[in-house]
Amino acid sequence: MLRIGHLDAIELRVFDDMTVEVALSIMAGAGVEHLLLCDGDDERTGSVTRAELAVHRGSSAYTDRVRLRDVLGAPRPVVIPAPSLFEASCAVSSPGSRSN
């Protein structure tokens, strides 16, 4: 599952059973530094950064079959970065946010 929200294109959500290799590829292709993780019920279970995955990828125990939930262990808090100035300006200027 890869979901890109229409209102917030930087929020990439993936299932936690995705492999580290695929996650790194998605992050590189999308130009993002983090992914939000979801369980089988589509509930957020945490987040992961490209730097965290790179550390695991460089370890001697790494194989291309390692899944995100394997390297992250227990669920962690979801970290959502503050919107950039561009994103904030888009939200302010969107038709649904204008008041008359």
Secondary structure as the mmCIF struct_conf table of DSSP 4:
data_model
#
loop_
_struct_conf.conf_type_id
_struct_conf.id
_struct_conf.beg_label_comp_id
_struct_conf.beg_label_asym_id
_struct_conf.beg_label_seq_id
_struct_conf.end_label_comp_id
_struct_conf.end_label_asym_id
_struct_conf.end_label_seq_id
STRN STRN1 LEU A 2 ILE A 4
BEND BEND1 HIS A 6 LEU A 7
TURN_TY1_P TURN_TY1_P1 ALA A 9 ILE A 10
STRN STRN2 LEU A 12 PHE A 15
TURN_TY1_P TURN_TY1_P2 ASP A 16 ASP A 17
BEND BEND2 MET A 18 MET A 18
STRN STRN3 THR A 19 THR A 19
HELX_RH_AL_P HELX_RH_AL_P1 VAL A 20 ALA A 30
TURN_TY1_P TURN_TY1_P3 GLY A 31 GLY A 31
BEND BEND3 GLU A 33 GLU A 33
STRN STRN4 HIS A 34 CYS A 38
TURN_TY1_P TURN_TY1_P4 GLY A 40 ASP A 41
BEND BEND4 ASP A 42 ASP A 42
STRN STRN5 ARG A 44 THR A 49
HELX_RH_AL_P HELX_RH_AL_P2 ARG A 50 ARG A 57
TURN_TY1_P TURN_TY1_P5 GLY A 58 GLY A 58
BEND BEND5 SER A 59 SER A 59
TURN_TY1_P TURN_TY1_P6 SER A 60 ALA A 61
TURN_TY1_P TURN_TY1_P7 ASP A 64 ARG A 65
STRN STRN6 ARG A 67 ARG A 67
HELX_RH_AL_P HELX_RH_AL_P3 LEU A 68 LEU A 72
BEND BEND6 ALA A 74 ALA A 74
HELX_LH_PP_P HELX_LH_PP_P1 PRO A 81 SER A 84
HELX_RH_AL_P HELX_RH_AL_P4 LEU A 85 SER A 93
BEND BEND7 SER A 94 SER A 94
HELX_RH_3T_P HELX_RH_3T_P1 PRO A 95 SER A 97
#
